[in-house]
Amino acid sequence: MSRGCGRGPLQAHALLAVVFGLWLAACTSAEPVADHDAAAAQRAGADTPAPAPADASSVSPAPTPSLSPSSRPNAPLPDDFELALDVVAEGLKQPIFVTAAPDDPRLFVVEKGGRIRIVEDGKLKPRPFLNIRKKVRGSGPSSEQGMFALAFHPEYASNGRFFVHYTASPSGNTRVEEYRVSKSDPDRADSATRRTILRIEQPFRWHNGGMLTFGPDGMLWLGLGDGGVKNDPDDHGQNPRTLLGTILRVDVNARADGKPYAIPADNPFADGEDGAPEVWAYGLRNPWRFDIDPRRQLLYIADVGEYRYEEINVVGLDEAGRNFGWAVREGSECFSGDRAGCPSKGLVDPDFEYLHDDSCAVVGGFVYRGRAIPELRGRYFYTDFCNGRIRSFRYKANGKVVEKRDWSTQVGQVALPTSFGLDANSELYITSAEGTVYRFVPASG
């Protein structure tokens, strides 16, 4: 186990930040498939496993201390508390997400080009869990497209189901696909089990979104950007009948209407009259990462901005149908587009926002709910792709953002951070496009 990350100013990475997939500011399956034509705003893509060089860093099991009165959830941080980052794995190719299956000690790291790698007992396995590089468009550093996320079914231990989100080659359109783990090898996916869940047309190769996860409700949640080059030229953000610029929520445990999923009855547009049945929320520019905090039943959406603002929105899971304002507004301000006036009725203000100074694209994280660092419980972590500063805040029941903290004085600045992630014990990780996965630990650990 080694400790540390890139420290100091990150200007040397500015050019790569411009072209990598998170710089989003100013600048056949036999199964039925749900097809969606984004341009029309109405309902409307062979694994090639290849060995890779092994590279590993050992990592000790995370400690699980008992809670003391000074480290209860939501208690103020002790003055002498310090945070650190430990290197979990190195030598990855553009890692873009890290996660784990329920009750599984392994880490699964998504590489942007289309591979999923396994870290077990502190070692990066040379053979990928899944390799769909030939199916994925956008593997290069100059593309915003690629493989974005991985979600394990809550009952993965018994059914072996998992889902991936990527942009397909050669079209660049969105794909959400289901696979199952091999019956003979728990470290290998069975490519023959591939089943397409969603196909969504992308009008441009930018703002294609990213996050995919299961909520505490057992539904599959997906974040999609507006699909525009800039300024949302097709007005997807304010059109709930398109699936772009939204958070989607579907039931992959059932099938209905000839689709490989069903629509939850409590989705806000479940009847399809005023919006697409899959849409849970809209008015988003590019919700690259979001977190569903099961403890408080809150959804934290980090939405990447255009020219001036990055924003984080927090809503309850019982607040479906919210409109977060893009592209009427960017953050809490009117957006300088072609719209007449700036209506605010029915639009949700961000709970937290920050200006572009040394920033360019918010990378949302998670509310910490692990046991290894009880001092951090209840605090939401985020960073920015351009400055790499790890920050946190706590969201109070009255809707106030408090205890804002910049941890870069302790842990430095992570070079080109792409995502946060959680293991099966809800411990927190962060990935760097330079090829490294870090774990959050107490500095004295």
C-alpha positions as a LaTeX table, in Angstrom:
\begin{tabular}{lrrr}
\hline
Residue & $x$ (\AA) & $y$ (\AA) & $z$ (\AA) \\
\hline
Met1 & 0.00 & 0.00 & 0.00 \\
Ser2 & 1.35 & 3.41 & $-0.90$ \\
Arg3 & 0.00 & 6.79 & $-0.03$ \\
Gly4 & $-0.40$ & 10.05 & $-1.83$ \\
Cys5 & $-1.45$ & 11.65 & $-5.08$ \\
Gly6 & $-0.43$ & 14.50 & $-7.34$ \\
Arg7 & 0.06 & 17.69 & $-5.32$ \\
Gly8 & 0.25 & 21.32 & $-6.22$ \\
Pro9 & $-1.10$ & 23.25 & $-9.25$ \\
Leu10 & $-2.44$ & 21.18 & $-12.12$ \\
Gln11 & $-1.83$ & 23.60 & $-14.97$ \\
Ala12 & 0.36 & 20.98 & $-16.64$ \\
His13 & $-2.77$ & 18.93 & $-17.17$ \\
Ala14 & $-4.85$ & 21.73 & $-18.69$ \\
Leu15 & $-4.59$ & 20.56 & $-22.29$ \\
Leu16 & $-5.53$ & 16.99 & $-21.43$ \\
Ala17 & $-8.41$ & 18.32 & $-19.35$ \\
Val18 & $-9.71$ & 20.17 & $-22.39$ \\
Val19 & $-9.84$ & 17.07 & $-24.54$ \\
Phe20 & $-10.67$ & 14.33 & $-22.04$ \\
Gly21 & $-14.24$ & 13.20 & $-21.55$ \\
Leu22 & $-15.12$ & 15.43 & $-18.63$ \\
Trp23 & $-14.23$ & 18.87 & $-20.00$ \\
Leu24 & $-17.77$ & 19.98 & $-20.59$ \\
Ala25 & $-17.76$ & 23.67 & $-19.78$ \\
Ala26 & $-17.51$ & 26.63 & $-22.19$ \\
Cys27 & $-15.45$ & 25.35 & $-24.35$ \\
Thr28 & $-28.14$ & $-7.54$ & $-31.44$ \\
Ser29 & $-29.75$ & $-9.01$ & $-29.24$ \\
Ala30 & $-32.75$ & $-11.31$ & $-29.91$ \\
Glu31 & $-34.44$ & $-9.70$ & $-26.93$ \\
Pro32 & $-36.78$ & $-6.74$ & $-27.52$ \\
Val33 & $-35.01$ & $-3.39$ & $-27.26$ \\
Ala34 & $-36.40$ & 0.00 & $-26.31$ \\
Asp35 & $-35.46$ & 2.44 & $-29.09$ \\
His36 & $-35.59$ & 6.20 & $-28.53$ \\
Asp37 & $-35.08$ & 8.92 & $-31.14$ \\
Ala38 & $-33.75$ & 11.92 & $-29.24$ \\
Ala39 & $-33.99$ & 14.28 & $-32.20$ \\
Ala40 & $-37.70$ & 13.60 & $-32.58$ \\
Ala41 & $-38.17$ & 13.78 & $-28.83$ \\
Gln42 & $-40.38$ & 10.73 & $-28.89$ \\
Arg43 & $-40.29$ & 7.00 & $-28.12$ \\
Ala44 & $-38.82$ & 6.05 & $-30.87$ \\
Gly45 & $-25.65$ & $-1.91$ & $-30.95$ \\
Ala46 & $-18.25$ & $-9.72$ & $-29.55$ \\
Asp47 & $-16.34$ & $-9.47$ & $-26.61$ \\
Thr48 & $-12.66$ & $-9.74$ & $-27.43$ \\
Pro49 & $-10.90$ & $-10.58$ & $-24.19$ \\
Ala50 & $-7.25$ & $-9.63$ & $-24.25$ \\
Pro51 & $-4.69$ & $-9.99$ & $-21.50$ \\
Ala52 & $-3.09$ & $-6.84$ & $-20.14$ \\
Pro53 & 0.10 & $-6.37$ & $-18.16$ \\
Ala54 & $-0.44$ & $-6.99$ & $-14.50$ \\
Asp55 & 0.16 & $-4.15$ & $-12.14$ \\
Ala56 & $-0.63$ & $-4.21$ & $-8.46$ \\
Ser57 & $-0.37$ & $-2.32$ & $-5.23$ \\
Ser58 & $-1.13$ & $-4.09$ & $-2.00$ \\
Val59 & $-3.82$ & $-2.69$ & 0.24 \\
Ser60 & $-4.71$ & $-3.61$ & 3.78 \\
Pro61 & $-8.29$ & $-4.25$ & 4.84 \\
Ala62 & $-10.03$ & $-1.09$ & 5.96 \\
Pro63 & $-10.32$ & $-0.80$ & 9.74 \\
Thr64 & $-13.81$ & $-0.75$ & 11.25 \\
Pro65 & $-13.56$ & 1.17 & 14.52 \\
Ser66 & $-16.54$ & 1.58 & 16.82 \\
Leu67 & $-18.15$ & 4.99 & 17.10 \\
Ser68 & $-17.01$ & 7.31 & 19.83 \\
Pro69 & $-19.07$ & 10.26 & 21.06 \\
Ser70 & $-16.79$ & 12.63 & 19.13 \\
Ser71 & $-17.21$ & 10.72 & 15.85 \\
Arg72 & $-20.96$ & 10.20 & 15.69 \\
Pro73 & $-22.60$ & 10.92 & 12.32 \\
Asn74 & $-23.12$ & 14.66 & 11.75 \\
Ala75 & $-20.84$ & 15.57 & 14.68 \\
Pro76 & $-18.36$ & 18.40 & 13.99 \\
Leu77 & $-14.99$ & 17.21 & 12.77 \\
Pro78 & $-12.32$ & 17.10 & 15.51 \\
Asp79 & $-9.74$ & 19.84 & 15.07 \\
Asp80 & $-6.94$ & 17.31 & 14.78 \\
Phe81 & $-8.63$ & 15.04 & 12.22 \\
Glu82 & $-6.67$ & 14.47 & 9.01 \\
Leu83 & $-7.57$ & 12.62 & 5.84 \\
Ala84 & $-5.29$ & 10.74 & 3.43 \\
Leu85 & $-5.46$ & 8.83 & 0.16 \\
Asp86 & $-3.95$ & 5.36 & $-0.27$ \\
Val87 & $-3.09$ & 3.96 & $-3.68$ \\
Val88 & $-5.19$ & 0.85 & $-4.33$ \\
Ala89 & $-4.26$ & 0.15 & $-7.96$ \\
Glu90 & $-2.06$ & 1.67 & $-10.65$ \\
Gly91 & $-1.35$ & 1.03 & $-14.30$ \\
Leu92 & $-4.96$ & 1.23 & $-15.44$ \\
Lys93 & $-5.90$ & 2.81 & $-18.77$ \\
Gln94 & $-8.14$ & 5.82 & $-18.17$ \\
Pro95 & $-10.11$ & 4.47 & $-15.19$ \\
Ile96 & $-13.45$ & 6.22 & $-15.10$ \\
Phe97 & $-15.45$ & 4.47 & $-12.36$ \\
Val98 & $-14.94$ & 2.05 & $-9.48$ \\
Thr99 & $-17.57$ & 0.00 & $-7.68$ \\
Ala100 & $-18.28$ & $-3.36$ & $-6.06$ \\
Ala101 & $-20.99$ & $-5.98$ & $-6.07$ \\
Pro102 & $-23.04$ & $-6.33$ & $-2.87$ \\
Asp103 & $-21.14$ & $-8.23$ & $-0.16$ \\
Asp104 & $-18.21$ & $-8.77$ & $-2.54$ \\
Pro105 & $-14.69$ & $-7.85$ & $-1.35$ \\
Arg106 & $-13.43$ & $-7.24$ & $-4.89$ \\
Leu107 & $-13.27$ & $-3.86$ & $-6.63$ \\
Phe108 & $-14.38$ & $-3.50$ & $-10.25$ \\
Val109 & $-12.75$ & $-0.66$ & $-12.18$ \\
Val110 & $-14.27$ & 0.63 & $-15.42$ \\
Glu111 & $-11.77$ & 1.74 & $-18.05$ \\
Lys112 & $-13.07$ & 4.33 & $-20.50$ \\
Gly113 & $-12.08$ & 2.27 & $-23.53$ \\
Gly114 & $-14.42$ & $-0.60$ & $-22.68$ \\
Arg115 & $-12.80$ & $-2.92$ & $-20.15$ \\
Ile116 & $-13.74$ & $-3.76$ & $-16.58$ \\
Arg117 & $-10.80$ & $-4.75$ & $-14.37$ \\
Ile118 & $-10.82$ & $-6.52$ & $-11.00$ \\
Val119 & $-8.77$ & $-5.57$ & $-7.95$ \\
Glu120 & $-8.69$ & $-8.36$ & $-5.37$ \\
Asp121 & $-6.54$ & $-8.64$ & $-2.24$ \\
Gly122 & $-4.68$ & $-5.53$ & $-3.32$ \\
Lys123 & $-3.75$ & $-6.88$ & $-6.75$ \\
Leu124 & $-4.95$ & $-5.83$ & $-10.18$ \\
Lys125 & $-5.86$ & $-8.96$ & $-12.10$ \\
Pro126 & $-4.30$ & $-9.08$ & $-15.59$ \\
Arg127 & $-7.39$ & $-10.51$ & $-17.28$ \\
Pro128 & $-10.41$ & $-8.20$ & $-17.61$ \\
Phe129 & $-13.76$ & $-9.15$ & $-16.12$ \\
Leu130 & $-15.38$ & $-7.79$ & $-19.28$ \\
Asn131 & $-13.80$ & $-6.53$ & $-22.50$ \\
Ile132 & $-16.09$ & $-4.83$ & $-25.03$ \\
Arg133 & $-13.56$ & $-2.44$ & $-26.54$ \\
Lys134 & $-14.68$ & $-3.25$ & $-30.08$ \\
Lys135 & $-18.23$ & $-2.21$ & $-29.19$ \\
Val136 & $-17.31$ & 1.09 & $-27.53$ \\
Arg137 & $-16.79$ & 4.41 & $-29.29$ \\
Gly138 & $-14.68$ & 7.05 & $-27.62$ \\
Ser139 & $-11.72$ & 5.22 & $-26.11$ \\
Gly140 & $-9.23$ & 7.97 & $-26.95$ \\
Pro141 & $-8.34$ & 10.85 & $-24.61$ \\
Ser142 & $-9.80$ & 13.38 & $-27.05$ \\
Ser143 & $-13.32$ & 11.98 & $-26.74$ \\
Glu144 & $-16.10$ & 12.57 & $-24.23$ \\
Gln145 & $-17.55$ & 9.20 & $-25.15$ \\
Gly146 & $-16.66$ & 5.71 & $-23.96$ \\
Met147 & $-17.75$ & 3.30 & $-21.26$ \\
Phe148 & $-19.12$ & 5.31 & $-18.36$ \\
Ala149 & $-20.43$ & 3.14 & $-15.55$ \\
Leu150 & $-21.23$ & $-0.29$ & $-14.16$ \\
Ala151 & $-24.10$ & $-1.32$ & $-11.88$ \\
Phe152 & $-24.48$ & $-4.68$ & $-10.16$ \\
His153 & $-27.96$ & $-6.00$ & $-9.54$ \\
Pro154 & $-28.83$ & $-5.96$ & $-5.81$ \\
Glu155 & $-29.16$ & $-9.76$ & $-6.01$ \\
Tyr156 & $-25.96$ & $-10.25$ & $-8.02$ \\
Ala157 & $-24.73$ & $-12.98$ & $-5.65$ \\
Ser158 & $-27.64$ & $-15.20$ & $-6.71$ \\
Asn159 & $-28.49$ & $-14.02$ & $-10.25$ \\
Gly160 & $-25.12$ & $-12.79$ & $-11.57$ \\
Arg161 & $-26.71$ & $-9.83$ & $-13.38$ \\
Phe162 & $-24.88$ & $-6.56$ & $-14.02$ \\
Phe163 & $-25.38$ & $-3.59$ & $-16.34$ \\
Val164 & $-23.04$ & $-1.30$ & $-18.27$ \\
His165 & $-23.51$ & 2.14 & $-19.84$ \\
Tyr166 & $-21.45$ & 3.18 & $-22.86$ \\
Thr167 & $-21.53$ & 4.91 & $-26.26$ \\
Ala168 & $-21.63$ & 2.39 & $-29.07$ \\
Ser169 & $-19.30$ & 2.15 & $-32.05$ \\
Pro170 & $-19.59$ & 3.44 & $-34.69$ \\
Ser171 & $-22.78$ & 5.45 & $-34.06$ \\
Gly172 & $-21.86$ & 7.04 & $-30.72$ \\
Asn173 & $-25.37$ & 6.37 & $-29.47$ \\
Thr174 & $-26.10$ & 5.42 & $-25.87$ \\
Arg175 & $-26.32$ & 1.76 & $-24.92$ \\
Val176 & $-27.31$ & 0.22 & $-21.62$ \\
Glu177 & $-26.69$ & $-3.52$ & $-21.66$ \\
Glu178 & $-27.11$ & $-6.40$ & $-19.27$ \\
Tyr179 & $-24.61$ & $-9.23$ & $-18.84$ \\
Arg180 & $-24.27$ & $-12.14$ & $-16.46$ \\
Val181 & $-21.22$ & $-13.50$ & $-14.73$ \\
Ser182 & $-19.76$ & $-16.77$ & $-16.02$ \\
Lys183 & $-21.15$ & $-19.84$ & $-14.26$ \\
Ser184 & $-17.67$ & $-21.36$ & $-14.16$ \\
Asp185 & $-15.48$ & $-18.34$ & $-13.34$ \\
Pro186 & $-16.53$ & $-15.53$ & $-10.94$ \\
Asp187 & $-13.81$ & $-13.31$ & $-12.40$ \\
Arg188 & $-15.25$ & $-13.44$ & $-15.93$ \\
Ala189 & $-18.43$ & $-12.13$ & $-17.51$ \\
Asp190 & $-20.27$ & $-14.34$ & $-19.96$ \\
Ser191 & $-20.41$ & $-12.29$ & $-23.17$ \\
Ala192 & $-23.04$ & $-14.61$ & $-24.64$ \\
Thr193 & $-25.57$ & $-13.34$ & $-22.09$ \\
Arg194 & $-25.55$ & $-9.78$ & $-23.46$ \\
Arg195 & $-29.00$ & $-8.20$ & $-23.60$ \\
Thr196 & $-29.65$ & $-4.63$ & $-24.73$ \\
Ile197 & $-31.86$ & $-2.68$ & $-22.33$ \\
Leu198 & $-31.78$ & 0.81 & $-23.87$ \\
Arg199 & $-30.71$ & 2.36 & $-27.16$ \\
Ile200 & $-30.83$ & 6.14 & $-27.23$ \\
Glu201 & $-29.81$ & 8.26 & $-30.19$ \\
Gln202 & $-27.16$ & 10.89 & $-29.46$ \\
Pro203 & $-27.23$ & 13.94 & $-31.80$ \\
Phe204 & $-23.68$ & 14.97 & $-30.86$ \\
Arg205 & $-20.64$ & 13.35 & $-29.26$ \\
Trp206 & $-20.77$ & 15.57 & $-26.20$ \\
His207 & $-22.82$ & 15.63 & $-22.99$ \\
Asn208 & $-23.76$ & 11.97 & $-23.15$ \\
Gly209 & $-24.01$ & 11.62 & $-19.38$ \\
Gly210 & $-22.61$ & 8.80 & $-17.36$ \\
Met211 & $-23.99$ & 7.47 & $-14.08$ \\
Leu212 & $-25.77$ & 4.13 & $-13.76$ \\
Thr213 & $-26.82$ & 2.64 & $-10.42$ \\
Phe214 & $-29.50$ & 0.76 & $-8.56$ \\
Gly215 & $-31.46$ & 2.68 & $-5.98$ \\
Pro216 & $-32.75$ & 1.41 & $-2.64$ \\
Asp217 & $-36.06$ & 0.89 & $-4.46$ \\
Gly218 & $-34.48$ & $-1.82$ & $-6.64$ \\
Met219 & $-34.92$ & 0.32 & $-9.77$ \\
Leu220 & $-32.15$ & 1.08 & $-12.26$ \\
Trp221 & $-31.30$ & 4.80 & $-12.44$ \\
Leu222 & $-29.44$ & 6.41 & $-15.36$ \\
Gly223 & $-28.09$ & 9.93 & $-15.94$ \\
Leu224 & $-28.01$ & 11.39 & $-19.46$ \\
Gly225 & $-26.74$ & 14.75 & $-20.68$ \\
Asp226 & $-28.52$ & 17.01 & $-23.14$ \\
Gly227 & $-26.52$ & 15.56 & $-26.05$ \\
Gly228 & $-25.68$ & 19.04 & $-27.34$ \\
Val229 & $-22.42$ & 20.55 & $-28.45$ \\
Lys230 & $-23.15$ & 23.72 & $-26.43$ \\
Asn231 & $-26.13$ & 25.82 & $-25.38$ \\
Asp232 & $-28.48$ & 22.82 & $-25.75$ \\
Pro233 & $-29.29$ & 23.55 & $-29.42$ \\
Asp234 & $-32.16$ & 21.04 & $-29.58$ \\
Asp235 & $-33.74$ & 22.23 & $-26.31$ \\
His236 & $-33.58$ & 18.77 & $-24.78$ \\
Gly237 & $-33.18$ & 20.07 & $-21.24$ \\
Gln238 & $-36.66$ & 21.58 & $-21.12$ \\
Asn239 & $-38.38$ & 18.78 & $-22.99$ \\
Pro240 & $-39.35$ & 15.86 & $-20.72$ \\
Arg241 & $-40.54$ & 13.91 & $-23.75$ \\
Thr242 & $-36.93$ & 13.27 & $-24.76$ \\
Leu243 & $-34.67$ & 11.04 & $-22.69$ \\
Leu244 & $-31.75$ & 13.48 & $-22.94$ \\
Gly245 & $-30.95$ & 15.95 & $-20.17$ \\
Thr246 & $-32.62$ & 13.68 & $-17.62$ \\
Ile247 & $-32.42$ & 11.17 & $-14.82$ \\
Leu248 & $-34.15$ & 7.96 & $-15.93$ \\
Arg249 & $-35.64$ & 5.26 & $-13.70$ \\
Val250 & $-36.73$ & 1.85 & $-14.97$ \\
Asp251 & $-37.56$ & $-1.59$ & $-13.58$ \\
Val252 & $-35.26$ & $-4.24$ & $-15.08$ \\
Asn253 & $-36.88$ & $-6.97$ & $-13.00$ \\
Ala254 & $-39.95$ & $-6.92$ & $-15.25$ \\
Arg255 & $-40.87$ & $-6.44$ & $-18.89$ \\
Ala256 & $-43.83$ & $-4.62$ & $-20.39$ \\
Asp257 & $-45.09$ & $-3.26$ & $-23.70$ \\
Gly258 & $-42.51$ & $-5.22$ & $-25.68$ \\
Lys259 & $-39.58$ & $-3.62$ & $-23.85$ \\
Pro260 & $-36.90$ & $-5.35$ & $-21.77$ \\
Tyr261 & $-37.98$ & $-3.32$ & $-18.74$ \\
Ala262 & $-41.11$ & $-1.95$ & $-17.11$ \\
Ile263 & $-42.02$ & 1.58 & $-16.05$ \\
Pro264 & $-42.36$ & 2.11 & $-12.29$ \\
Ala265 & $-45.93$ & 3.16 & $-11.57$ \\
Asp266 & $-44.75$ & 6.14 & $-9.49$ \\
Asn267 & $-42.57$ & 7.67 & $-12.21$ \\
Pro268 & $-43.87$ & 11.21 & $-12.80$ \\
Phe269 & $-44.74$ & 10.65 & $-16.47$ \\
Ala270 & $-45.60$ & 6.96 & $-16.23$ \\
Asp271 & $-48.68$ & 7.43 & $-18.41$ \\
Gly272 & $-46.60$ & 9.05 & $-21.17$ \\
Glu273 & $-48.88$ & 12.05 & $-21.57$ \\
Asp274 & $-46.66$ & 14.91 & $-20.43$ \\
Gly275 & $-43.25$ & 13.27 & $-20.70$ \\
Ala276 & $-41.40$ & 10.07 & $-21.46$ \\
Pro277 & $-42.43$ & 7.34 & $-18.99$ \\
Glu278 & $-38.78$ & 6.58 & $-18.17$ \\
Val279 & $-38.02$ & 10.15 & $-17.05$ \\
Trp280 & $-37.73$ & 10.78 & $-13.31$ \\
Ala281 & $-36.30$ & 14.33 & $-13.50$ \\
Tyr282 & $-35.21$ & 16.71 & $-16.27$ \\
Gly283 & $-33.67$ & 20.12 & $-16.99$ \\
Leu284 & $-30.09$ & 18.83 & $-16.67$ \\
Arg285 & $-27.07$ & 19.64 & $-18.81$ \\
Asn286 & $-24.80$ & 16.69 & $-18.04$ \\
Pro287 & $-25.36$ & 14.83 & $-14.75$ \\
Trp288 & $-22.06$ & 12.98 & $-15.02$ \\
Arg289 & $-22.34$ & 11.51 & $-11.53$ \\
Phe290 & $-25.12$ & 11.28 & $-8.97$ \\
Asp291 & $-25.52$ & 9.54 & $-5.63$ \\
Ile292 & $-28.58$ & 8.07 & $-3.96$ \\
Asp293 & $-28.10$ & 8.23 & $-0.20$ \\
Pro294 & $-30.20$ & 5.37 & 1.17 \\
Arg295 & $-29.94$ & 6.55 & 4.78 \\
Arg296 & $-31.79$ & 9.78 & 4.14 \\
Gln297 & $-33.50$ & 8.89 & 0.86 \\
Leu298 & $-31.86$ & 11.81 & $-0.95$ \\
Leu299 & $-30.55$ & 12.12 & $-4.50$ \\
Tyr300 & $-27.41$ & 14.26 & $-5.00$ \\
Ile301 & $-26.99$ & 15.32 & $-8.66$ \\
Ala302 & $-23.73$ & 16.94 & $-9.76$ \\
Asp303 & $-24.56$ & 18.69 & $-13.04$ \\
Val304 & $-21.69$ & 19.92 & $-15.23$ \\
Gly305 & $-22.09$ & 23.56 & $-16.28$ \\
Glu306 & $-21.50$ & 25.49 & $-19.49$ \\
Tyr307 & $-19.77$ & 28.86 & $-19.15$ \\
Arg308 & $-19.92$ & 30.00 & $-15.52$ \\
Tyr309 & $-21.33$ & 27.59 & $-12.96$ \\
Glu310 & $-21.02$ & 24.04 & $-11.70$ \\
Glu311 & $-23.95$ & 22.92 & $-9.56$ \\
Ile312 & $-25.09$ & 20.24 & $-7.13$ \\
Asn313 & $-28.77$ & 19.58 & $-6.55$ \\
Val314 & $-30.24$ & 17.58 & $-3.65$ \\
Val315 & $-33.80$ & 16.26 & $-3.78$ \\
Gly316 & $-35.77$ & 13.63 & $-1.95$ \\
Leu317 & $-36.63$ & 10.37 & $-3.64$ \\
Asp318 & $-40.28$ & 11.35 & $-3.22$ \\
Glu319 & $-39.78$ & 14.51 & $-5.33$ \\
Ala320 & $-40.07$ & 13.04 & $-8.81$ \\
Gly321 & $-40.68$ & 15.24 & $-11.85$ \\
Arg322 & $-38.42$ & 18.11 & $-10.84$ \\
Asn323 & $-37.11$ & 20.51 & $-13.50$ \\
Phe324 & $-33.57$ & 21.67 & $-12.73$ \\
Gly325 & $-33.68$ & 24.57 & $-15.16$ \\
Trp326 & $-31.19$ & 23.92 & $-17.96$ \\
Ala327 & $-31.01$ & 25.68 & $-20.41$ \\
Val328 & $-33.23$ & 28.44 & $-19.06$ \\
Arg329 & $-30.68$ & 28.86 & $-16.32$ \\
Glu330 & $-27.13$ & 27.83 & $-15.62$ \\
Gly331 & $-26.89$ & 27.38 & $-11.89$ \\
Ser332 & $-29.07$ & 30.01 & $-10.25$ \\
Glu333 & $-28.56$ & 32.61 & $-13.00$ \\
Cys334 & $-30.24$ & 33.21 & $-16.33$ \\
Phe335 & $-28.39$ & 31.48 & $-19.13$ \\
Ser336 & $-27.20$ & 33.75 & $-21.96$ \\
Gly337 & $-28.97$ & 31.85 & $-24.71$ \\
Asp338 & $-31.70$ & 32.88 & $-27.12$ \\
Arg339 & $-34.55$ & 32.63 & $-24.63$ \\
Ala340 & $-36.71$ & 35.67 & $-23.98$ \\
Gly341 & $-36.65$ & 36.53 & $-20.32$ \\
Cys342 & $-35.76$ & 34.10 & $-17.61$ \\
Pro343 & $-38.77$ & 32.35 & $-16.07$ \\
Ser344 & $-38.18$ & 30.77 & $-12.71$ \\
Lys345 & $-41.56$ & 29.23 & $-11.92$ \\
Gly346 & $-41.31$ & 25.48 & $-11.53$ \\
Leu347 & $-37.50$ & 25.42 & $-11.71$ \\
Val348 & $-35.37$ & 24.00 & $-8.92$ \\
Asp349 & $-32.51$ & 26.17 & $-7.65$ \\
Pro350 & $-29.20$ & 24.40 & $-7.04$ \\
Asp351 & $-28.40$ & 23.65 & $-3.42$ \\
Phe352 & $-24.73$ & 24.36 & $-4.06$ \\
Glu353 & $-22.87$ & 26.00 & $-6.94$ \\
Tyr354 & $-19.45$ & 27.41 & $-7.70$ \\
Leu355 & $-17.96$ & 29.60 & $-10.41$ \\
His356 & $-15.42$ & 28.63 & $-13.04$ \\
Asp357 & $-12.10$ & 30.00 & $-11.88$ \\
Asp358 & $-9.62$ & 27.14 & $-11.89$ \\
Ser359 & $-12.57$ & 24.79 & $-12.39$ \\
Cys360 & $-14.32$ & 23.32 & $-15.43$ \\
Ala361 & $-16.45$ & 20.24 & $-14.63$ \\
Val362 & $-17.88$ & 19.07 & $-11.33$ \\
Val363 & $-17.30$ & 15.41 & $-10.51$ \\
Gly364 & $-19.93$ & 14.35 & $-8.03$ \\
Gly365 & $-19.20$ & 11.77 & $-5.39$ \\
Phe366 & $-21.04$ & 10.11 & $-2.55$ \\
Val367 & $-22.29$ & 10.72 & 0.95 \\
Tyr368 & $-19.85$ & 8.83 & 3.15 \\
Arg369 & $-21.60$ & 5.97 & 4.98 \\
Gly370 & $-18.63$ & 3.69 & 5.70 \\
Arg371 & $-17.26$ & 2.57 & 9.05 \\
Ala372 & $-13.52$ & 3.10 & 8.60 \\
Ile373 & $-13.73$ & 6.90 & 8.98 \\
Pro374 & $-16.72$ & 7.62 & 11.25 \\
Glu375 & $-15.77$ & 11.29 & 11.42 \\
Leu376 & $-16.85$ & 11.66 & 7.78 \\
Arg377 & $-20.28$ & 10.07 & 8.00 \\
Gly378 & $-23.05$ & 12.09 & 6.41 \\
Arg379 & $-20.66$ & 14.29 & 4.41 \\
Tyr380 & $-20.99$ & 14.52 & 0.64 \\
Phe381 & $-17.73$ & 14.51 & $-1.35$ \\
Tyr382 & $-17.10$ & 16.02 & $-4.76$ \\
Thr383 & $-14.23$ & 17.39 & $-6.85$ \\
Asp384 & $-13.60$ & 19.16 & $-10.16$ \\
Phe385 & $-11.90$ & 17.60 & $-13.15$ \\
Cys386 & $-9.65$ & 20.61 & $-13.76$ \\
Asn387 & $-8.45$ & 21.52 & $-10.27$ \\
Gly388 & $-8.56$ & 18.10 & $-8.59$ \\
Arg389 & $-9.46$ & 19.56 & $-5.20$ \\
Ile390 & $-11.40$ & 17.13 & $-3.03$ \\
Arg391 & $-14.14$ & 18.94 & $-1.14$ \\
Ser392 & $-17.10$ & 18.02 & 1.01 \\
Phe393 & $-20.17$ & 19.47 & 2.67 \\
Arg394 & $-23.03$ & 18.31 & 4.82 \\
Tyr395 & $-26.65$ & 18.77 & 3.75 \\
Lys396 & $-28.97$ & 19.54 & 6.63 \\
Ala397 & $-32.61$ & 18.54 & 6.93 \\
Asn398 & $-33.62$ & 22.20 & 6.47 \\
Gly399 & $-31.95$ & 22.27 & 3.05 \\
Lys400 & $-28.87$ & 24.21 & 4.12 \\
Val401 & $-25.38$ & 23.28 & 2.96 \\
Val402 & $-22.99$ & 23.50 & 5.91 \\
Glu403 & $-19.51$ & 22.46 & 7.01 \\
Lys404 & $-17.93$ & 23.06 & 3.62 \\
Arg405 & $-14.41$ & 21.68 & 3.60 \\
Asp406 & $-11.47$ & 21.69 & 1.16 \\
Trp407 & $-9.27$ & 18.65 & 1.84 \\
Ser408 & $-6.54$ & 19.53 & $-0.67$ \\
Thr409 & $-4.28$ & 20.91 & 2.04 \\
Gln410 & $-4.14$ & 17.39 & 3.46 \\
Val411 & $-4.45$ & 15.07 & 0.46 \\
Gly412 & $-3.19$ & 17.32 & $-2.34$ \\
Gln413 & $-4.90$ & 17.67 & $-5.71$ \\
Val414 & $-5.86$ & 14.50 & $-7.56$ \\
Ala415 & $-4.63$ & 14.70 & $-11.14$ \\
Leu416 & $-7.58$ & 14.53 & $-13.57$ \\
Pro417 & $-10.16$ & 12.96 & $-11.25$ \\
Thr418 & $-12.87$ & 11.13 & $-13.20$ \\
Ser419 & $-15.15$ & 9.63 & $-10.54$ \\
Phe420 & $-15.70$ & 8.58 & $-6.98$ \\
Gly421 & $-16.80$ & 5.09 & $-6.07$ \\
Leu422 & $-17.82$ & 2.83 & $-3.19$ \\
Asp423 & $-16.85$ & $-0.69$ & $-2.21$ \\
Ala424 & $-19.20$ & $-3.22$ & $-0.65$ \\
Asn425 & $-18.58$ & $-1.69$ & 2.79 \\
Ser426 & $-19.43$ & 1.83 & 1.56 \\
Glu427 & $-15.80$ & 2.94 & 1.82 \\
Leu428 & $-14.93$ & 5.81 & $-0.52$ \\
Tyr429 & $-12.57$ & 5.75 & $-3.53$ \\
Ile430 & $-11.56$ & 8.12 & $-6.32$ \\
Thr431 & $-10.20$ & 7.42 & $-9.81$ \\
Ser432 & $-7.66$ & 9.43 & $-11.79$ \\
Ala433 & $-7.47$ & 9.45 & $-15.58$ \\
Glu434 & $-3.73$ & 9.01 & $-15.18$ \\
Gly435 & $-4.37$ & 5.39 & $-14.23$ \\
Thr436 & $-4.71$ & 5.26 & $-10.45$ \\
Val437 & $-7.42$ & 4.32 & $-7.96$ \\
Tyr438 & $-7.18$ & 5.77 & $-4.42$ \\
Arg439 & $-8.98$ & 4.91 & $-1.20$ \\
Phe440 & $-9.89$ & 7.46 & 1.47 \\
Val441 & $-8.33$ & 6.62 & 4.84 \\
Pro442 & $-7.65$ & 8.47 & 8.10 \\
Ala443 & $-4.14$ & 9.93 & 8.00 \\
Ser444 & $-3.20$ & 8.00 & 11.12 \\
Gly445 & $-4.48$ & 4.71 & 9.62 \\
\hline
\end{tabular}
